[in-house]
Amino acid sequence: MILRFSLVFSLSLFGLTACSGGGGGPPTDACEAAATETPSATLGMGSTIYAPLSDGDDVDINQGAQGGFHVWGTVRVTGLYPGVRDRRMDPSNPDVVFQVATMDGTIVGDTGSIVRPLKVRSDGQVELVGEIVPLMIGSTDDLAFQTVTLSVSITDFCGTTVMDSRSVRLVPST
């Protein structure tokens, strides 16, 4: 029994080591390359495609398959290491937080801290599109037609942080 446990435990450790992708994060030149651009974040909207978002724009409150409500978190960035696209939970991927707050500062939507790779498009744009930002409401009526602040903060593996926020009006999805 002890031999069997030891063998299973050893194989489990081997599997974790083999799947870790080497750890250690991106090559040093990846951080240097990202640093050649001025770090910035620009919030957008959309579940599949980035669309510009301006102060005062309407943002849909969407009902999810499990009955909860959310808005879509979408952002374009410059000057950040984008992470490893094909490994969603890689520790070298950027740390992302989307929040929704009422005008008095009450947080009504929050992704918490999530690790996500950013997509580098063929035109060189770097973005994260269609991240679910859960809203802490019972129905769309709770926030319908209210002005809120939608914000994002992203910190890459190199330690660079970018933030952006927009004052938007939440509307029920049609």
ABEGO torsion letter per residue (X at the ends): XAAAAAAAAAAAAAAAAAAAGGEGEBBAAAAAAAAABBBBBBBBBEAABBBBBBBGBBBBBBBBAAGBBBBBBBBBBBGBBAEBAABAABAABBBBBBBBBBAAGBBABBAEBBBBBBBBBAAGBBBBBGBBBBBBBABAAAABGBBBBBBBBBBBAAGBBBBBBBBBBBBBBX
